[in-house]
Amino acid sequence: MTALAPSPYAFSAGPCGGLRTSVYGLDVLMRASGALWVEAQRVLIVADLHLEKGSAYAARGQMLPPYDTAETLRRLTAETGALQPDVVVLLGDTFHDGRSEDRLAPRDAESLKALARGRTLVWVVGNHDADGPRALPGEVVDEMALAGLVLRHEPQDGPQAGEVAGHLHPAARVSTAKGTVRRRCFITDGERLILPAFGAYAGGLNVRDAAFGGMFVRPPLAGALGASKVHAVGWRSLTGD
């Protein structure tokens, strides 16, 4: 990744390749997995798992390898094992559609149940999973307050101080003399933050897309996901698709 444009807010390298910053005054760590870690409250946040997307596509005749749910849950289990959070927040669109829970393999359902053992599991509902889970543990909410922040699935229009959301699947594209890379990313202006999609098949929308227009009070910073590190990329270094 390239060097950064100057930022009006602080960020610094964190443990395990993560990138530290603050959102509305609360210190957070953007992790290379795409999860957000709020250490002071011991809360782990992930967005847009889209579990059973592969099986949804297969039902419509578009055959994808049926391993996305297992891979997504493997990565999430690794995060909870490494961090031992007291609370795990699933920030909406955890399931790809309203029938995804019925299509879960028994081992994958057990992985989801294991996430709730010894901690609080919170399902923030999204547009793909508006009813929440039916047979799995955890609390189902429309949004959640956390130390001055509001956690919700879909970001609201205009600047929203203290909002942490998903839904848009942000991705950063950076072009240099050596070539172009495109990565899922966090995007934040220090006032609000949008998480990347955590799901294996979820994809990403370029942060230069009009869907992100008007959301930030200053040029935002992208935390682009590398193999083992989050790369801080200034707004001027980001390009459209």
C-alpha positions in Angstrom: 0.0 0.0 0.0 1.1 3.6 -0.5 2.0 6.3 2.0 -0.8 8.3 3.4 -2.2 11.7 3.0 -2.2 13.7 6.2 -5.1 12.9 8.4 -6.9 15.4 10.7 -7.4 12.6 13.3 -5.1 10.2 15.0 -4.3 6.6 13.9 -1.4 4.3 14.8 -0.2 0.8 14.3 -1.8 -1.7 16.7 -1.2 -5.3 17.8 -1.4 -8.2 15.3 -1.3 -5.8 12.3 -4.3 -3.8 13.4 -4.8 -0.1 13.0 -5.8 2.0 16.1 -8.0 5.0 15.8 -10.9 6.6 17.6 -14.6 7.0 16.7 -16.4 9.9 18.4 -13.7 9.8 21.1 -13.8 6.0 21.7 -10.6 4.1 21.0 -11.1 1.2 18.6 -8.8 -1.3 16.7 -9.5 -2.2 13.1 -8.3 -5.7 12.7 -6.9 -7.4 9.5 -9.8 -9.9 9.7 -12.3 -7.1 9.1 -13.5 -7.1 12.7 -13.6 -4.1 15.0 -12.3 -4.5 18.5 -13.3 -2.2 21.3 -10.9 -3.3 24.0 -12.1 -1.0 26.9 -15.5 -2.6 26.7 -14.2 -6.0 25.4 -16.6 -5.9 22.5 -16.0 -7.5 19.1 -18.0 -6.2 16.2 -18.4 -7.8 12.7 -20.7 -6.9 9.9 -22.3 -8.6 6.9 -21.4 -12.2 7.3 -24.1 -13.2 4.7 -24.0 -16.8 5.9 -25.4 -19.3 3.3 -25.0 -16.9 0.4 -23.5 -19.9 -1.5 -26.5 -22.1 -1.0 -28.8 -19.2 -1.9 -27.1 -18.8 -5.3 -27.0 -22.6 -5.8 -30.8 -22.7 -5.3 -31.1 -20.3 -8.3 -28.8 -22.4 -10.5 -25.6 -20.4 -10.0 -23.2 -23.0 -8.5 -20.7 -21.7 -6.0 -18.5 -23.8 -3.7 -20.7 -24.4 -0.6 -18.0 -23.6 1.9 -18.6 -19.9 2.5 -20.4 -20.3 5.8 -17.9 -22.7 7.3 -15.0 -20.4 6.3 -16.6 -17.2 7.6 -17.4 -18.9 10.9 -13.9 -20.3 11.1 -12.4 -16.8 10.9 -14.9 -15.4 13.4 -14.2 -18.2 15.8 -10.5 -17.5 15.5 -11.1 -13.8 16.4 -13.1 -14.7 19.5 -10.5 -17.3 20.5 -7.7 -14.7 20.2 -9.5 -11.8 21.9 -11.9 -13.5 24.3 -14.5 -10.7 24.1 -17.3 -10.4 26.6 -19.7 -9.3 23.9 -19.9 -10.2 20.2 -22.0 -8.0 18.0 -23.2 -9.2 14.6 -23.9 -6.0 12.8 -26.7 -7.1 10.5 -27.0 -9.2 7.4 -25.6 -12.1 9.3 -27.7 -14.4 7.2 -28.0 -13.8 3.4 -31.8 -14.4 3.4 -34.8 -15.3 5.5 -34.3 -19.1 4.9 -30.5 -19.2 5.5 -30.9 -20.4 9.1 -32.8 -23.5 7.8 -30.0 -24.3 5.4 -27.2 -24.2 8.0 -25.2 -27.4 8.3 -25.3 -28.8 11.8 -21.6 -28.0 12.4 -22.2 -24.4 11.3 -25.2 -24.1 13.6 -23.1 -25.4 16.4 -20.3 -22.8 15.6 -22.9 -20.1 16.0 -24.2 -21.5 19.3 -20.6 -21.7 20.6 -20.1 -18.0 20.0 -22.7 -17.3 22.7 -21.2 -19.6 25.4 -19.8 -17.6 28.2 -20.5 -14.2 26.6 -23.3 -12.0 25.2 -24.1 -12.5 21.6 -26.0 -9.6 20.0 -27.8 -9.9 16.6 -28.4 -6.4 15.1 -30.9 -7.1 12.3 -30.2 -5.9 8.8 -32.1 -5.7 5.5 -31.3 -9.4 4.6 -32.2 -10.8 8.0 -34.8 -8.5 9.4 -36.4 -11.1 11.6 -33.2 -12.2 13.3 -32.5 -15.9 14.2 -35.2 -18.2 15.3 -33.4 -21.2 16.9 -30.0 -19.7 17.8 -29.0 -18.0 21.1 -28.4 -14.3 21.5 -30.2 -11.0 21.8 -31.9 -9.5 18.8 -32.0 -5.7 18.5 -32.5 -3.0 15.9 -29.5 -1.0 17.2 -27.2 -1.0 20.2 -25.6 1.8 22.3 -22.0 1.4 23.2 -20.0 4.0 25.2 -21.4 6.9 23.3 -21.6 5.1 19.9 -24.7 3.8 18.1 -24.2 0.4 16.4 -26.7 -0.2 13.6 -26.7 -2.1 10.3 -27.5 0.5 7.7 -25.8 3.9 8.0 -28.1 6.9 8.1 -27.9 9.7 5.6 -25.7 12.6 6.2 -23.1 13.0 8.9 -23.9 10.8 11.9 -21.6 11.4 14.9 -20.9 8.2 16.8 -22.4 5.8 14.3 -20.8 2.5 13.6 -22.5 0.6 10.7 -22.1 -2.0 8.0 -24.3 -2.6 5.0 -22.3 -0.8 2.3 -19.4 -3.4 2.2 -16.7 -0.6 1.7 -13.7 -1.4 -0.5 -10.6 0.7 -1.3 -8.9 0.9 -4.7 -5.3 2.2 -4.8 -3.3 2.8 -8.0 0.4 3.3 -8.0 3.2 3.0 -10.5 3.6 -0.6 -9.5 -0.1 -1.5 -10.2 -3.5 -1.4 -8.7 -4.9 -3.2 -5.7 -8.5 -3.4 -4.4 -9.2 -4.4 -0.8 -12.1 -4.5 1.5 -11.7 -1.7 4.0 -12.9 0.2 7.1 -13.8 3.8 6.3 -13.9 6.5 9.0 -13.6 10.3 9.4 -13.2 10.0 13.2 -16.9 10.8 13.7 -18.4 7.6 12.3 -17.1 4.3 11.0 -18.3 1.8 8.4 -17.1 -1.8 8.7 -16.1 -4.0 5.7 -18.2 -7.1 5.0 -16.8 -10.0 7.0 -18.4 -12.8 4.9 -16.4 -14.9 2.6 -18.7 -14.2 -0.4 -19.8 -10.7 0.5 -17.7 -8.6 -1.9 -17.2 -4.8 -1.7 -18.4 -1.4 -2.9 -15.7 1.2 -3.8 -15.7 4.0 -1.2 -15.6 6.5 -4.1 -19.1 5.4 -5.1 -21.9 7.9 -4.8 -23.5 5.7 -2.1 -20.9 7.1 0.4 -21.5 10.7 -0.7 -22.3 13.2 2.1 -21.5 10.8 4.9 -18.3 12.3 6.2 -17.6 15.7 7.7 -13.9 15.5 6.4 -12.0 13.4 3.9 -12.1 9.9 5.5 -9.4 7.4 6.1 -9.6 3.9 4.7 -8.2 1.0 6.7 -7.6 -1.4 3.8 -7.3 -5.1 4.7 -4.1 -6.9 3.8 -3.2 -10.5 4.5 -2.0 -9.7 8.0 -2.2 -6.0 8.3 -4.6 -3.1 8.1 -3.1 -0.4 5.8 -4.1 3.2 6.4 -4.8 5.0 3.1 -5.7 8.7 2.8 -8.6 9.8 0.7 -6.4 11.4 -2.0 -4.8 8.0 -2.6 -8.1 6.3 -3.3 -9.4 5.9 -6.8 -12.7 4.8 -8.3 -13.2 1.5 -10.1 
